[in-house]
Amino acid sequence: MAATSGNDLLTLPSGSAAGALDGLAGDDTLLGALGGDALTGGTGNDSLRGDAGDDTLYGGAGNDRLDAGAGADSLSGGLGADALAASGFGATLDGGDGNDTLTALGGGALLVGGAGSDVFVLGRSGPATSAVVAGFSASDRLRLYLPDRAALAVTVLADRTELHIGDITVTLAGYTAPLAAAQIEYALPDSYAGGAGNDIFSGGWGDDTATGGAGNDRLNGEGDDDSLSGGAGDDALSGGSGNDALAGDDGNDQLTGGEGDDTLAGGLGGDALRGEGGSDSLSGDWGNDTLDGGAGDDSLGSGVGADILRGGAGQDALFGGAGNDSLAGDEGQDTLDAGTGQDTVAGGAGDDTLDGGSGNDVLRGEDGNDRLVCGPYAYLPPLSGYAILERDDDLAYGGAGDDTVDGGTGHDRLNGDAGNDQLSGDEGDDLVAGGLGNDLLLGGNGRDTLRGDEGNDRLFGGDGADSLEGAGGSDLLQGGFGRDTAFGGAGDDTLLGEDGTSTLGAEDMLAGDGGNDLVHGEAGGDTLFGGSGHDSLYGADGSDSLAGDAGNDLLDAGNGQDTLLGGSGDDRFSGGMGADSLSGDDGDDWLSDGYDDNRLSGGAGRDTILGASFAESLFSSAADTIYGGAGDDHANGGEGDDLIYGDAGHDVLVGAAGNDLLDGGAGNDALYGGLGNDTLTGGDGDDRLSVAFGSCEIYGGLGNDTLAASEGSAALIGGAGADLFLLGADTGQSRTLWVEGGTGADTFVIGTKGAGDIVLADFNAAQGDRLVLSADDLAGLSPLSLLQNADPAFPDAVFLIGDMRLVLAGISAPAALALLAAAGAKGLSTAWVTTPLAGTAASETLSTLVDSLRGFGWGNDALDGAGGNDTLRAGHGDDLLSGGTGNDLLDAGAGNDTLDGGAGNDSLLGGGDDDLVALGAGNDTASGGAGRDLFAVDLTAGGFHRITDFAASADRIELTLRAGLNWDSLLATAAVRAGNLVLGDGLSSLTLVGLTTPVGLTTLALGLRIVATGGVTATGGAGNETLVGLSGQSTLMGGGGDDVLHASAEGGSLSGGMGDDTLFGGAGADSFVFAANGSEGNDAVHGFTSGVDHIILTQGTDFAILDDGGNAYITLGSTSVYFFDSVPLVSDVIFLP
């Protein structure tokens, strides 16, 4: 255990057998334990204490103090004027260079003075004492502790090497010069009683007892353990070295303990007590006293009065008592208790504990990791940026270090300052500031103000209307119960309004400010601000107001009637339940509100807007008002009667369910009505407008528009421009499409053979109008039939196309025949219609020969690309996507989807939820997305496939193997290339991106299902695999885990291998293979047919068949095989050599 270069206190664990401490530089204090310890002071004026055991103490450079305690200890002072003391028998003391003091009281000691003028202190702790002094010189002195003056007789042997002083024997090794009287000092006990008057006493060496009596006395105990009592009067008492007891008694006294562990009591009056060296006990008693512990671990108690207490160096305990006291711990790990009164407490350096007690206290932890506890009443001066509201409560100032501050009752002001602090306001309206460092701030009960300042802080307001500010760093702010206000400040902050318990009426204001913040309002009507950065705002319950401000923000309103404003950046909105208002403002935003009557506005940018799909109550209809704003927006109204305005930009508007009104505004827009009686207006630009069901109205407006209507009745008004009309009535019911082309050369495409009427109200071949009948709808029909009218003057020409009537309004039948005959290519033609198809909210099947196919709705769609390089995008619902031939892109979107690219090099994107992704002919690349996905990989037709996001914890793989390829060969040839796991050979392979050997193989085996075709042997690995015979008679071998084997309909050979396996037979003849004497686990068999299937055992295997009521056991040595719904016969068993 090593110290730093400062003034350190190092202590070995209590009760340890042995240990070592090194103080390095600085004035250090090292404390040993019960065992034989090794203590090294290093440079500086150090204090080393060995305690019990045979210790080794080395002071190093500096004026050091070494106290070995009991035991045969070895002490070395090193450079400097050192003080060495040992009380055990057989100790060795070496002063080294410098004027040293060497004390040996246990007998049998060796004292070595070294260079300098040294003092050898000798006494006895038992009946007789002896010592050897080596290196004694003329400048050295002997100091002898004698029991009484009768022992002053000194006998010196003739060779001057041995002295007998009473019963003390001192051997001066190698010293023969005469001893001068000044070289021998005697320490004798003195006793003095002063009486009345101003007395002066100096005890000298020895344990002295002195009483000053009345008068202003001066008593000096000097060396050894003295007991001094001043009596009445203003006395000055000095203990000197040794463990002294000083009592000032009455009067304004000055007491100085000096070296040693002293006890000082001031008595009555304003006393000044100073412990100096050693672990001292100071008590001020009555009066306004000043207590200074000095060096050592001191205990200071002030008593009654306004006292000043300073602990000094060491681990001190200071107790303020009654009165307005000032306590300062100074250096060391101090404990300070202010007691009653309005106290000022400062911990100083070290890890201190401060308790204000009762009264209006001021607490400062200063340096070190401190704990501050405010009493029920205390005062705090203002922190930076705040004004003092009341002056009858607590101040706690932690200072440097990791401090713990408890405010207690009252309105407290706490400041952690530097370090990772924990501050708790507890009761009252508290002001808490963390300062520098990563702090924990707890407001407790009351209207609290918390400020984290610099660092990554955690702020919890507790009960009451709190104000929280994170300031610098990535902070966590939680207001708790009540109407709270929280500001995150700079950094990536998390803001929470309450603790999760619903409290009606609690309304919070939370602001993230700078950084990427998480803001959560919880219950109540909350106000949330994200500030700059990419923020996440959650309103939860209540009518909330959320503003993302700058950055790419996430806004989730939760329940209630909420208002959301994104601000600049690409924001994502979720309104949740309740009638909400969502405004995207600048940026490419995503807005969604699933419930009730909402108002959604995208603002500037390319926005995606989804309206409500559900009504929360009978009083709401899920009717939304949507504004796309500037930019190319995509809006979907969902359920309800929606109003959707695209505004500027090239917008895509989908009404979905309900009677919707869609207005594209400026730009080239695409409008889809969906279910219900919809009204679509394209506005300016070349727009595409489509309705499918209900009684709808379509207005193209300015521009060359495309207007489409299939099922239902509709009025289509093209307006200005060369418009394209796609017309059909496929329901089999009588429906009417009223069509007005407007100005411009319009094209009318009839794409149906179903029942209904199509009325072209203003067909004008002269202005360039064209009528097109698609060839696929005309196939097998007789030529157009012109219906004759009873009134020859009837102005409309009616043609019959199957069960559908086509009406040319305002044109008589004869004129229509002449017009069609004369118009040629302009009047009547047939052609393929190759426009992209789009699904609706219903479940439907879409198929086309073109290369773009999309299902927009929420239904379960089936999209078939057929030939060509197709792009299929499914949208929501459980969809089936088939790419067909060609290099296709399949994007399933949300839902549990099935993707099959077919032949070609395909890209398969599963999206969310649980998808089935098939990789077959060609080189396919697949991504399952979120959810538990199944990748069906067919290696029989060759191809080099890639899975980019296989997750062993969720996904599964089904491998269909070709002949000559099995799981063992895949394992044997597995390789890691560019950080990816590759399974296969030069003919076909599967690459799992991001997986590596052996972790990749272990991960893969967790979700593996092997499928074998006819003639193929499929072998499992060490994991729990599923092996399936797809067709033909395959051989399935399970491997090391608990495997599941399925034979094909044609049958095959099944061997579970090690582990507890489950085997399923097929309709054909199956062979179930088991090891000799059942060494491969307890297996289960389903689908066994006696007389058709066989059980394969090794020659000599012992077995028994036990009927179990229609089921059966076959015992094989220590294991068994259980047959469900079948009882095998002995004739079904075949033995192999």
Backbone hydrogen bonds, N-H to C=O, Kabsch-Sander energy under -0.5 kcal/mol:
donor,donor_aa,acceptor,acceptor_aa,energy
3,A,22,D,-2.0
8,D,6,G,-1.0
10,L,8,D,-0.5
10,L,29,T,-2.9
12,L,31,L,-2.2
16,S,13,P,-1.9
21,L,38,A,-2.2
22,D,1,M,-1.2
23,G,40,T,-3.0
28,D,26,G,-1.2
29,T,8,D,-2.9
30,L,47,S,-2.8
31,L,10,L,-2.6
32,G,49,R,-3.1
35,G,16,S,-1.2
36,G,17,A,-0.7
37,D,35,G,-1.1
38,A,19,G,-2.4
39,L,37,D,-0.5
39,L,56,T,-2.5
40,T,21,L,-2.3
41,G,58,Y,-2.9
46,D,44,G,-1.1
47,S,28,D,-2.8
48,L,65,R,-3.1
49,R,30,L,-2.5
50,G,67,D,-2.8
55,D,53,G,-1.2
56,T,37,D,-3.1
57,L,74,S,-2.7
58,Y,39,L,-2.6
59,G,76,S,-2.9
64,D,62,G,-1.2
65,R,46,D,-2.8
66,L,83,A,-3.3
67,D,48,L,-2.9
68,A,85,A,-2.5
73,D,71,G,-1.7
74,S,55,D,-2.8
75,L,92,T,-3.2
76,S,57,L,-2.4
77,G,94,D,-2.9
82,D,80,G,-1.1
83,A,64,D,-2.7
84,L,101,T,-3.3
85,A,66,L,-2.3
86,A,103,T,-2.1
87,S,69,G,-1.4
88,G,69,G,-1.0
90,G,107,G,-2.4
91,A,88,G,-0.8
92,T,73,D,-2.9
93,L,110,L,-3.3
94,D,75,L,-2.5
95,G,112,V,-3.0
100,D,98,G,-1.2
101,T,82,D,-2.7
102,L,119,V,-3.2
103,T,84,L,-3.1
104,A,121,V,-2.4
105,L,86,A,-2.0
106,G,86,A,-0.5
108,G,130,S,-1.3
109,A,130,S,-1.1
110,L,91,A,-2.4
111,L,132,V,-3.1
112,V,93,L,-3.3
113,G,111,L,-0.5
113,G,134,A,-1.7
118,D,116,G,-0.9
119,V,100,D,-2.8
120,F,141,R,-2.9
121,V,102,L,-3.8
121,V,119,V,-0.6
122,L,120,F,-0.6
122,L,143,R,-2.9
123,G,104,A,-1.3
125,S,105,L,-0.9
129,T,167,D,-1.1
131,A,169,T,-1.9
132,V,109,A,-2.6
133,V,171,T,-3.5
134,A,111,L,-3.4
134,A,132,V,-0.5
135,G,173,A,-0.7
140,D,137,S,-1.5
141,R,118,D,-2.2
142,L,183,Q,-3.7
143,R,120,F,-3.2
144,L,142,L,-0.5
144,L,185,E,-3.0
145,Y,122,L,-2.6
146,L,144,L,-0.7
146,L,187,A,-2.0
151,A,148,D,-1.4
152,L,149,R,-1.5
153,A,150,A,-0.6
155,T,164,H,-2.6
156,V,154,V,-0.5
157,L,162,E,-2.1
160,R,157,L,-1.8
163,L,170,V,-3.3
164,H,155,T,-2.7
165,I,163,L,-0.6
165,I,168,I,-2.9
166,G,153,A,-1.0
166,G,164,H,-0.6
168,I,165,I,-2.0
169,T,129,T,-2.4
169,T,167,D,-0.5
170,V,163,L,-2.7
170,V,168,I,-0.5
171,T,131,A,-2.6
172,L,161,T,-2.0
172,L,170,V,-0.6
173,A,133,V,-1.9
173,A,171,T,-1.0
175,Y,172,L,-1.4
176,T,174,G,-0.6
180,A,178,P,-0.5
183,Q,180,A,-1.3
184,I,181,A,-1.4
185,E,142,L,-3.5
187,A,144,L,-3.0
188,L,186,Y,-0.6
188,L,205,W,-1.3
192,Y,209,T,-2.9
194,G,211,T,-4.3
199,D,197,G,-1.1
201,F,218,R,-2.7
203,G,220,N,-3.2
208,D,206,G,-1.0
209,T,190,D,-2.3
210,A,227,S,-2.6
211,T,192,Y,-1.9
212,G,229,S,-3.3
217,D,215,G,-1.1
218,R,199,D,-3.3
219,L,236,A,-2.2
220,N,201,F,-2.8
221,G,238,S,-3.2
222,E,238,S,-0.5
226,D,224,D,-0.9
227,S,208,D,-2.9
228,L,245,A,-2.9
229,S,210,A,-2.2
230,G,247,A,-3.1
235,D,233,G,-1.2
236,A,217,D,-3.0
237,L,254,Q,-3.0
238,S,219,L,-2.6
239,G,256,T,-3.0
244,D,242,G,-1.0
245,A,226,D,-2.7
246,L,263,T,-3.3
247,A,228,L,-2.3
248,G,265,A,-3.3
253,D,251,G,-1.2
254,Q,235,D,-3.0
255,L,272,A,-3.0
256,T,237,L,-2.8
257,G,274,R,-3.1
262,D,260,G,-1.1
263,T,244,D,-2.8
264,L,281,S,-3.5
265,A,246,L,-2.4
266,G,283,S,-3.3
271,D,269,G,-1.2
272,A,253,D,-2.9
273,L,290,T,-3.5
274,R,255,L,-2.9
275,G,292,D,-3.3
280,D,278,G,-1.0
281,S,262,D,-2.9
282,L,299,S,-3.4
283,S,264,L,-2.5
284,G,301,G,-3.3
287,G,304,V,-0.9
289,D,287,G,-1.2
290,T,271,D,-2.8
291,L,308,I,-3.7
292,D,273,L,-2.8
293,G,310,R,-3.3
298,D,296,G,-1.1
299,S,280,D,-2.8
300,L,317,A,-3.3
301,G,282,L,-2.8
302,S,319,F,-2.7
304,V,285,D,-0.6
305,G,322,A,-0.7
307,D,305,G,-1.3
308,I,289,D,-2.8
309,L,326,S,-3.4
310,R,291,L,-2.8
311,G,328,A,-3.2
316,D,314,G,-1.1
317,A,298,D,-2.6
318,L,335,T,-3.2
319,F,300,L,-2.9
320,G,337,D,-3.9
325,D,323,G,-1.2
326,S,307,D,-2.6
327,L,344,T,-3.2
328,A,309,L,-2.5
329,G,346,A,-2.9
334,D,332,G,-1.2
335,T,316,D,-2.8
336,L,353,T,-3.5
337,D,318,L,-3.0
338,A,336,L,-0.5
338,A,355,D,-3.4
343,D,341,G,-1.2
344,T,325,D,-2.6
345,V,362,V,-3.9
346,A,327,L,-2.8
347,G,364,R,-3.2
352,D,350,G,-1.1
353,T,334,D,-2.6
354,L,371,R,-4.0
355,D,336,L,-2.7
356,G,373,V,-3.3
361,D,359,G,-1.1
361,D,377,Y,-0.5
362,V,343,D,-2.9
363,L,395,L,-3.3
364,R,345,V,-2.9
365,G,397,Y,-6.0
366,E,397,Y,-0.6
370,D,368,G,-1.1
371,R,352,D,-2.9
372,L,404,T,-6.0
373,V,354,L,-3.5
374,C,372,L,-0.5
374,C,406,D,-5.6
379,Y,361,D,-1.2
380,L,394,D,-0.5
386,Y,383,L,-2.1
389,L,387,A,-0.5
395,L,361,D,-1.7
395,L,379,Y,-1.1
396,A,413,R,-2.4
397,Y,363,L,-4.1
398,G,396,A,-0.5
398,G,415,N,-4.0
403,D,401,G,-1.0
404,T,370,D,-4.9
405,V,422,Q,-3.5
406,D,372,L,-5.4
407,G,405,V,-0.5
407,G,424,S,-4.4
412,D,410,G,-1.1
413,R,394,D,-2.8
414,L,431,L,-2.9
415,N,396,A,-3.2
416,G,433,A,-2.8
421,D,419,G,-1.1
422,Q,403,D,-3.5
423,L,440,L,-3.2
424,S,405,V,-3.2
425,G,442,L,-3.7
430,D,428,G,-1.0
431,L,412,D,-3.3
432,V,430,D,-0.5
432,V,449,T,-3.4
433,A,414,L,-3.0
434,G,451,R,-2.9
439,D,437,G,-1.0
440,L,421,D,-3.0
441,L,458,R,-3.4
442,L,423,L,-3.1
443,G,460,F,-3.4
448,D,446,G,-1.2
449,T,430,D,-3.2
450,L,467,S,-3.2
451,R,432,V,-2.9
452,G,469,E,-2.9
457,D,455,G,-1.1
458,R,439,D,-2.8
459,L,476,L,-3.9
460,F,441,L,-2.7
461,G,478,Q,-3.2
466,D,464,G,-1.1
467,S,448,D,-3.0
468,L,485,T,-3.7
469,E,450,L,-2.5
470,G,487,F,-3.6
475,D,473,G,-0.9
476,L,457,D,-2.8
477,L,494,T,-4.0
478,Q,459,L,-3.0
479,G,496,L,-2.9
484,D,482,G,-1.1
485,T,466,D,-3.0
486,A,509,M,-3.4
487,F,468,L,-3.0
488,G,511,A,-4.2
493,D,491,G,-1.0
494,T,475,D,-3.2
495,L,518,L,-5.4
496,L,477,L,-4.1
497,G,520,H,-3.0
506,A,503,T,-1.6
507,E,505,G,-0.8
508,D,506,A,-0.5
509,M,484,D,-4.0
510,L,527,T,-4.0
511,A,486,A,-4.3
512,G,529,F,-4.4
517,D,515,G,-1.0
518,L,493,D,-4.2
519,V,536,S,-3.9
520,H,495,L,-5.7
521,G,538,Y,-3.9
526,D,524,G,-1.2
527,T,508,D,-3.6
528,L,545,S,-3.6
529,F,510,L,-3.2
530,G,547,A,-3.2
535,D,533,G,-1.0
536,S,517,D,-3.2
537,L,554,L,-4.0
538,Y,519,V,-3.3
539,G,556,D,-3.3
544,D,542,G,-1.1
545,S,526,D,-3.2
546,L,563,T,-3.2
547,A,528,L,-2.7
548,G,565,L,-3.0
553,D,551,G,-1.0
554,L,535,D,-3.2
555,L,572,R,-3.5
556,D,537,L,-3.4
557,A,555,L,-0.5
557,A,574,S,-3.2
562,D,560,G,-1.1
563,T,544,D,-2.7
564,L,581,S,-3.6
565,L,546,L,-2.9
566,G,583,S,-3.2
571,D,569,G,-1.0
572,R,553,D,-2.9
573,F,590,W,-4.3
574,S,555,L,-2.2
575,G,592,S,-2.8
580,D,578,G,-0.9
581,S,562,D,-2.7
582,L,599,R,-3.3
583,S,564,L,-2.5
584,G,601,S,-4.1
589,D,587,G,-1.1
590,W,571,D,-2.7
591,L,608,T,-3.9
592,S,573,F,-0.8
593,D,610,L,-1.9
595,Y,576,G,-0.9
596,D,614,F,-1.9
598,N,596,D,-0.7
599,R,580,D,-2.8
600,L,625,T,-3.3
601,S,582,L,-3.3
602,G,627,Y,-3.7
607,D,605,G,-1.1
608,T,589,D,-2.9
609,I,634,H,-3.8
610,L,591,L,-3.4
611,G,636,N,-4.4
613,S,594,G,-1.8
614,F,594,G,-2.1
616,E,614,F,-0.5
620,S,617,S,-1.4
624,D,622,A,-0.7
625,T,598,N,-3.0
626,I,643,L,-3.8
627,Y,600,L,-3.2
628,G,645,Y,-3.9
633,D,631,G,-1.1
634,H,607,D,-3.3
635,A,652,V,-3.3
636,N,609,I,-3.3
637,G,654,V,-3.1
639,E,612,A,-1.1
642,D,640,G,-1.1
643,L,624,D,-3.0
644,I,642,D,-0.5
644,I,661,L,-3.2
645,Y,626,I,-3.2
646,G,663,D,-3.8
647,D,663,D,-0.5
651,D,649,G,-1.1
652,V,633,D,-3.2
653,L,670,A,-3.4
654,V,635,A,-3.0
655,G,672,Y,-3.5
660,D,658,G,-1.1
661,L,642,D,-3.0
662,L,679,T,-3.1
663,D,644,I,-2.9
664,G,681,T,-3.2
669,D,667,G,-1.0
670,A,651,D,-3.2
671,L,688,R,-3.7
672,Y,653,L,-3.1
673,G,690,S,-3.0
678,D,676,G,-1.0
679,T,660,D,-2.8
680,L,697,E,-3.1
681,T,662,L,-2.8
682,G,699,Y,-3.5
687,D,685,G,-1.1
688,R,669,D,-3.1
689,L,706,T,-3.7
690,S,671,L,-2.5
691,V,708,A,-2.2
692,A,674,G,-0.7
693,F,674,G,-0.9
696,C,694,G,-0.8
696,C,713,S,-2.3
697,E,678,D,-2.3
698,I,715,A,-3.2
699,Y,680,L,-3.2
700,G,717,I,-3.3
705,D,703,G,-1.2
706,T,687,D,-3.2
707,L,724,L,-3.1
708,A,689,L,-3.1
709,A,726,L,-2.4
710,S,691,V,-1.1
713,S,694,G,-0.8
714,A,736,T,-1.6
715,A,696,C,-2.2
716,L,738,W,-3.7
717,I,698,I,-3.4
717,I,715,A,-0.6
718,G,716,L,-0.6
718,G,740,E,-3.7
723,D,721,G,-1.1
724,L,705,D,-3.2
725,F,747,T,-3.3
726,L,707,L,-2.9
727,L,725,F,-0.6
727,L,749,V,-2.9
728,G,709,A,-1.5
735,R,733,Q,-0.7
737,L,757,D,-2.5
738,W,714,A,-3.0
738,W,736,T,-0.6
739,V,737,L,-0.6
739,V,759,V,-2.9
740,E,716,L,-3.5
746,D,744,G,-1.0
747,T,723,D,-2.7
748,F,770,R,-3.3
749,V,725,F,-3.4
749,V,747,T,-0.6
750,I,748,F,-0.6
750,I,772,V,-3.2
751,G,727,L,-2.8
751,G,749,V,-0.7
756,G,803,D,-0.9
757,D,735,R,-4.1
758,I,805,R,-2.5
759,V,737,L,-3.3
759,V,757,D,-0.5
760,L,758,I,-0.6
760,L,807,V,-3.4
761,A,739,V,-3.4
761,A,759,V,-0.9
762,D,739,V,-0.5
763,F,760,L,-0.6
767,Q,764,N,-0.8
768,G,765,A,-1.5
769,D,764,N,-2.0
770,R,746,D,-2.5
771,L,826,K,-0.6
772,V,748,F,-3.4
773,L,829,S,-2.2
774,S,750,I,-1.7
774,S,772,V,-0.5
775,A,831,A,-0.9
777,D,774,S,-0.8
778,L,774,S,-1.1
779,A,775,A,-1.0
781,L,778,L,-2.2
785,S,800,L,-1.4
786,L,784,L,-0.5
787,L,785,S,-0.7
787,L,798,V,-2.5
794,F,791,D,-2.5
797,A,808,L,-1.8
798,V,796,D,-0.5
799,F,797,A,-0.5
799,F,806,L,-3.3
800,L,785,S,-2.8
801,I,799,F,-0.6
801,I,804,M,-3.2
802,G,800,L,-0.6
803,D,753,K,-1.2
804,M,801,I,-2.2
805,R,756,G,-2.5
806,L,799,F,-3.0
807,V,758,I,-3.3
807,V,805,R,-0.5
808,L,797,A,-3.2
808,L,806,L,-0.5
809,A,760,L,-2.1
809,A,807,V,-0.9
811,I,808,L,-1.4
816,A,812,S,-2.7
817,L,813,A,-2.3
818,A,814,P,-2.3
819,L,815,A,-2.6
820,L,816,A,-2.8
821,A,817,L,-2.3
822,A,818,A,-2.2
823,A,819,L,-2.3
824,G,820,L,-0.9
826,K,823,A,-1.9
828,L,824,G,-2.0
829,S,771,L,-1.1
831,A,773,L,-1.1
834,T,832,W,-0.6
837,L,852,S,-0.8
839,G,854,R,-2.0
844,E,842,A,-0.6
846,L,862,A,-3.1
848,T,864,D,-1.3
853,L,871,T,-2.4
854,R,837,L,-1.7
855,G,873,R,-2.4
856,F,839,G,-0.8
856,F,854,R,-0.6
857,G,840,T,-0.8
859,G,840,T,-0.6
861,D,859,G,-1.0
862,A,844,E,-2.3
863,L,880,L,-2.9
864,D,846,L,-2.0
865,G,863,L,-0.5
865,G,882,S,-3.2
870,D,868,G,-1.1
871,T,851,D,-1.1
872,L,889,L,-3.0
873,R,853,L,-2.1
874,A,891,D,-2.5
876,H,857,G,-1.0
879,D,877,G,-1.1
880,L,861,D,-2.8
881,L,898,T,-2.9
882,S,863,L,-3.0
883,G,900,D,-2.8
888,D,886,G,-1.0
889,L,870,D,-2.9
890,L,907,S,-2.7
891,D,872,L,-3.2
891,D,889,L,-0.5
892,A,890,L,-0.5
892,A,909,L,-2.7
897,D,895,G,-1.2
898,T,879,D,-2.7
899,L,916,L,-2.9
900,D,881,L,-2.2
901,G,918,A,-1.0
906,D,904,G,-1.0
907,S,888,D,-2.6
908,L,925,T,-2.7
909,L,890,L,-3.0
909,L,907,S,-0.5
910,G,908,L,-0.6
910,G,927,S,-3.8
915,D,913,D,-0.7
916,L,897,D,-2.7
917,V,915,D,-0.5
917,V,934,L,-2.7
918,A,899,L,-2.8
918,A,916,L,-0.5
919,L,917,V,-0.5
919,L,936,A,-2.9
920,G,918,A,-0.5
924,D,922,G,-0.8
925,T,906,D,-2.4
926,A,946,R,-2.7
927,S,908,L,-2.3
933,D,931,G,-0.9
934,L,915,D,-2.6
935,F,933,D,-0.5
935,F,956,R,-2.5
936,A,917,V,-2.7
936,A,934,L,-0.7
937,V,935,F,-0.8
937,V,958,E,-2.9
938,D,919,L,-2.9
938,D,936,A,-0.6
939,L,937,V,-0.7
939,L,960,T,-2.7
942,G,939,L,-0.9
943,G,987,L,-1.0
945,H,943,G,-0.6
945,H,989,S,-2.5
946,R,924,D,-2.2
947,I,991,T,-2.7
948,T,926,A,-2.5
952,A,950,F,-0.5
954,A,951,A,-1.5
955,D,951,A,-3.3
956,R,933,D,-2.7
957,I,1007,G,-3.9
958,E,935,F,-3.3
959,L,957,I,-0.6
959,L,1009,R,-3.4
960,T,937,V,-2.8
960,T,958,E,-0.5
961,L,959,L,-0.6
961,L,1011,V,-2.8
965,L,962,R,-1.6
970,L,966,N,-2.1
971,L,967,W,-2.5
972,A,968,D,-2.4
973,T,969,S,-1.9
974,A,970,L,-0.6
974,A,971,L,-0.7
975,A,982,V,-1.9
977,R,975,A,-0.6
977,R,980,N,-2.5
980,N,977,R,-1.4
981,L,992,L,-2.0
982,V,975,A,-3.1
983,L,990,L,-2.9
985,D,988,S,-2.6
989,S,943,G,-1.8
990,L,983,L,-3.1
991,T,945,H,-2.5
992,L,981,L,-3.1
992,L,990,L,-0.5
993,V,947,I,-2.3
993,V,991,T,-0.7
995,L,992,L,-1.4
1000,G,996,T,-8.4
1002,T,998,P,-2.2
1003,T,999,V,-2.7
1004,L,1000,G,-2.6
1005,A,1001,L,-2.1
1006,L,1002,T,-0.8
1006,L,1003,T,-0.7
1007,G,1004,L,-1.5
1008,L,1005,A,-1.0
1009,R,957,I,-3.1
1010,I,1026,T,-3.4
1011,V,959,L,-6.8
1012,A,1028,V,-3.5
1013,T,961,L,-1.0
1015,G,1033,Q,-0.8
1016,V,1013,T,-1.9
1018,A,1016,V,-0.6
1018,A,1035,T,-3.0
1019,T,1017,T,-0.5
1020,G,1037,M,-3.0
1025,E,1023,G,-1.0
1026,T,1008,L,-1.4
1027,L,1044,V,-2.7
1028,V,1010,I,-4.2
1029,G,1046,H,-3.1
1030,L,1012,A,-3.5
1030,L,1028,V,-0.8
1031,S,1012,A,-0.9
1034,S,1032,G,-1.1
1034,S,1051,G,-0.6
1035,T,1016,V,-2.1
1036,L,1034,S,-0.6
1036,L,1053,S,-3.2
1037,M,1018,A,-3.1
1037,M,1035,T,-0.5
1038,G,1055,S,-3.3
1040,G,1021,G,-2.0
1041,G,1021,G,-0.7
1041,G,1023,G,-0.9
1043,D,1041,G,-1.2
1044,V,1025,E,-2.3
1045,L,1062,T,-2.5
1046,H,1027,L,-2.9
1047,A,1064,F,-2.7
1051,G,1048,S,-1.4
1052,G,1069,A,-0.5
1053,S,1034,S,-1.9
1054,L,1071,S,-3.2
1055,S,1036,L,-2.4
1056,G,1073,V,-0.5
1058,M,1039,G,-1.1
1061,D,1059,G,-1.0
1062,T,1043,D,-2.6
1063,L,1084,A,-3.0
1064,F,1045,L,-3.1
1065,G,1063,L,-0.5
1065,G,1086,H,-2.8
1068,G,1049,A,-1.0
1069,A,1050,E,-0.5
1070,D,1068,G,-0.6
1071,S,1052,G,-2.5
1072,F,1094,H,-2.7
1073,V,1054,L,-2.8
1073,V,1071,S,-0.6
1074,F,1096,I,-2.3
1078,G,1075,A,-1.3
1079,S,1076,A,-0.8
1081,G,1078,G,-0.6
1083,D,1081,G,-0.7
1083,D,1120,S,-1.2
1084,A,1061,D,-2.3
1085,V,1122,Y,-3.0
1086,H,1063,L,-3.0
1090,S,1088,F,-0.6
1091,G,1093,D,-0.5
1092,V,1089,T,-1.9
1093,D,1089,T,-2.9
1094,H,1070,D,-2.4
1095,I,1132,D,-2.5
1096,I,1072,F,-3.0
1096,I,1094,H,-0.5
1097,L,1095,I,-0.6
1097,L,1134,I,-2.5
1099,Q,1136,L,-3.7
1101,T,1098,T,-1.9
1104,A,1115,T,-1.0
1106,L,1104,A,-0.5
1106,L,1113,Y,-3.2
1108,D,1111,N,-3.7
1111,N,1108,D,-0.6
1112,A,1123,F,-2.0
1113,Y,1106,L,-2.6
1114,I,1121,V,-2.2
1115,T,1104,A,-2.2
1116,L,1119,T,-2.8
1117,G,1102,D,-0.5
1118,S,1077,N,-0.9
1119,T,1116,L,-1.9
1121,V,1114,I,-2.3
1122,Y,1083,D,-2.3
1123,F,1112,A,-3.2
1123,F,1121,V,-0.5
1124,F,1085,V,-2.6
1124,F,1122,Y,-0.6
1126,S,1123,F,-0.6
1132,D,1129,L,-1.5
1133,V,1130,V,-1.6
1134,I,1095,I,-3.1
1136,L,1097,L,-2.7
